[in-house]
Amino acid sequence: MILKDKKILIISPHPDDEVICCGGLIEKAKREEAEVFVFYICFGKSRQLITGSTDPEIRLRETEQVAQAGNFKYKVLFKGDGNEWLRLDTIAQVDLINPIEDVIQEIKPDIICIPPGNSYDQDHRAVHTACITALRPIPQNIRHFVSIVLMYEEPYTWTLGKLEKKNFYIDTSGFEEKKAELMKLHASQNREDPFPRSGDNLIRYMKIRGAEIGASSAEAYTLLRGFF
């Protein structure tokens, strides 16, 4: 896929999901002079089994570093210690759908990447459902129509239902270490191997997906809509 002059919107439930799932795409877009915008749904303080709780200000500083290194712009929907953090499945869907629609209309992306609907994270599933509604087919004269809708892959096999069949690959050859470096900038969330979102494991995933298409590395997605 040629990304030059494309606008890419990544919907990320929390800071780090954009790198875990789309870090190779972000680096490829940077190299090919495409524009990337990340819409984070929420920041907040969460229980960490290893490091204790994470201060929202720490997450914000980390995200600013990642955005600078990845050359993308971003916006956050919910900040701080509000009830939305890790409780996105408890708020009205309209409170997610409307802001996602607004960002789509503002950015007018050519490509949008959304979370998987079978994630074991309940808040990721809530964001996925909201994205599906926000991306419903509507004529261009009413609302911006995103022609390519990709559901990204999480590096976990523990999931709800069946694993989605991957039918869309982005060649990320040469960007493996860059993705791992971006993940390290999310220092409060980065973990050493063995761990699903460790830099080493993210690279392994990229290598496996690359082997499936005869490339050095790749990121796999599920194409939900492709209009060319």
C-alpha positions, 0 to 999 in steps of 0.5 A: 500500500502506498501511503504518501499523502494519505490521512490515517486515523488510529482510534486507540482506547488508551495510550500504548494501543496505537504502538502495540497494534499499529506501530509499524504502520506509524513508522511506515507512514512517517517514512512515506510522508503520510499524515497520522492522527491518533484519537485516544479515548481515555487516560487515567490511573490504573492498577498495575500488577508490577509497578502499582498505579500509574499517574495520568500525568506520567501517561500524558508525558509518555504519550507526548514523547511517542507522538514526537518520535512517531511524528503524529498528532493526537487528541484525548477524549477523557482525561484524568481520574474520571469514571470513564477510565477502564469503565468505557463499557459502563457509559452510554455508547452515544458518548463514544460515538459522537466524539468519534464521528466528530474526529472523523469529520474533522480529520477526514481520513482515507484510512481508519484503524479501529480496535478488535471487537473480540478483545478480552478488554471490555473497554476495547470492545466498547470502543470497537462497537462505537466505531462500527456505528460511527463508520456506518455507510452514509453518503459523502454529501452528508458525512465523510465516508472513510473508504478503508476501515481496518481492524487492528490486531492485538498480540494476544491469543486469549480472546472472546470468540474466534480469532479474526482471520487476517486478510490485510497486511502492511509490509513493515520491513525495516521498521521492527526495531522502530516499533519496539523503540516507540513501545519503550517510550510508553515506559510505564506500560512497557514490559520485559520479555516474556510478555505479550506487549514486550518489544521482543514479542511485538517484533516476533509478531511482525516477523511471523506476519511477514513470513505469511506474505513473504516479507521480512515483517508485517502487521496484520489487519482485518479489512472491514471495508475497502472502497477503491 
